């Protein structure tokens, strides 16, 4: 396993947000976390990336305990995230935003190759290279956020709500690119409101309910699960 969470309890002050979450991501997998707003999906990612250290439980990445690691060390170790709401630097150009993703790297040639690769994955960004990120459409900003995370050359990519607020045609394009990124060898842990699309591209999934894992199964079984269909896929 590349990532293992074991009995993770995370708090915001006195609020017990994660109540014993255990999950795994294996090499080459897309694993998705689905659940209602406030179920603990983003908190799970924040626990992994070091922004909210768990009070109890452990997080292991490539065999190393990262439970209490600082966020910049976690990025250095190989976990990169495209956060919810994209969080780009609005007054910086596309290229400058992408460069920020590689700020801990010194291999200039590798950085150039990775930037070219991001432009191959997202041709729209290549056309907008010098445009200020804040002036782009939501879909283009999402592409830039994913591209910026890829510039860290991650061994695991965390994605928080990549489809939020986007037109369906753009959502489809972004999900196709996620499959492409995964096929090239990068495992992905995906938090996504659009459960149907997430389960379409994922190998396995976890359903979170009020800070606990309510269900864990392969994506196909979750798609066919009656409770999941009613609650998260909007079917009667």
Secondary structure, 3 states (H helix, E strand, C coil): CCEEEEEEEEEECCEEEEEEEEEEECCCCEEEEECCCCCCHHHHHHHHCCCCCCCEEEEEECCEECCCCCHHHHHHHCEEEECCCCCCCCCCEHHHHHHHHCCCCCCHHHHHHHHHHHHHHCHHHHHCCCCEHHHCCHHHHHHHHHHHHHCCCCCEEEEECCCCCCCHHHHHHHHHHHHHHHHCCCEEEEECCCHHHHHHHCCEEEEEECCEEEEEEEHHHHHHCHHHHHHHCCCC
